[in-house]
Structures are given as structure tokens and as C-alpha cells.
């Protein structure tokens, strides 16, 4: 995965987390409490400034009810899809 592709994947996931959280009317503070992290961590994740650990990412997808799917096209390029 190229750096640009990786950065785009991080941004795609960050936007999905933000949009799903807002769509469920959950504050960053509420989500942080449910995940056992500081609110600043949620903010950094949503702003693509921090990559969540696998454990936090798993909890986020369960809490917000979506999946992150990595796919490859014929040229071997990686795509990240968000499925609701």
C-alpha cells in the first residue's frame, strides 16, 4: 500500500467514525467513556491524527455498527470500504 493510499484509508476510516457517531447522536465524550479512552483520543482519531489500535477499532465498529473491509483491485491497489 503506497503512502498516499494508506493516508486515504486512514482518512476514510476517520470520516466514517465521525459520521456514524454524529448520526447516532453520540458525543465524543460518551464514546470515549464507552471505549475506556480519553475524549482527546476520539478527536484525534476522527481528525485522522491518530490511528486507532485494533482493539479500539473493533470496539468502534461494534459500537457504531459498521464494518471496515479491505479489498484489492486487479492492479493490486488497496481500497478501504465502509459497510453499514
JOBEL-V674352 format. One record per backbone hydrogen bond with DSSP energy under -0.5 kcal/mol. CO is the residue of the C=O (numbers start at 0). NH is the residue of the N-H. E is the energy in kcal/mol with one decimal. If there is no record, write none. Layout:
[[CO:NH:E] [CO:NH:E]]
This chain:
[[1:5:-2.8] [2:6:-2.9] [3:7:-2.2] [4:8:-2.1] [5:9:-2.4] [6:10:-2.3] [7:11:-2.5] [8:12:-2.3] [9:13:-2.5] [10:14:-2.6] [11:15:-2.0] [12:16:-2.5] [13:17:-2.4] [14:18:-3.0] [15:19:-2.7] [16:20:-2.4] [17:21:-2.6] [18:22:-2.5] [19:23:-1.3] [20:25:-2.2] [21:24:-1.6] [26:30:-2.4] [27:31:-2.6] [28:32:-2.2] [29:33:-2.0] [30:34:-1.7] [31:35:-1.3] [31:36:-2.3] [37:40:-1.1] [37:41:-1.2] [38:42:-2.1] [39:43:-2.5] [40:44:-2.4] [41:45:-2.7] [42:46:-1.6] [43:48:-3.1] [43:49:-1.2] [44:47:-1.6] [49:51:-0.6] [52:56:-2.9] [53:57:-2.4] [54:58:-2.0] [55:59:-2.8] [56:60:-2.4] [57:61:-1.8] [58:62:-2.8] [59:63:-2.8] [60:64:-0.8] [60:65:-1.8] [66:68:-0.5] [66:82:-2.4] [68:70:-0.5] [68:80:-3.1] [70:78:-3.0] [72:75:-2.0] [76:72:-2.1] [78:70:-3.0] [78:80:-0.5] [80:68:-3.0] [80:82:-0.6] [82:66:-3.0]]
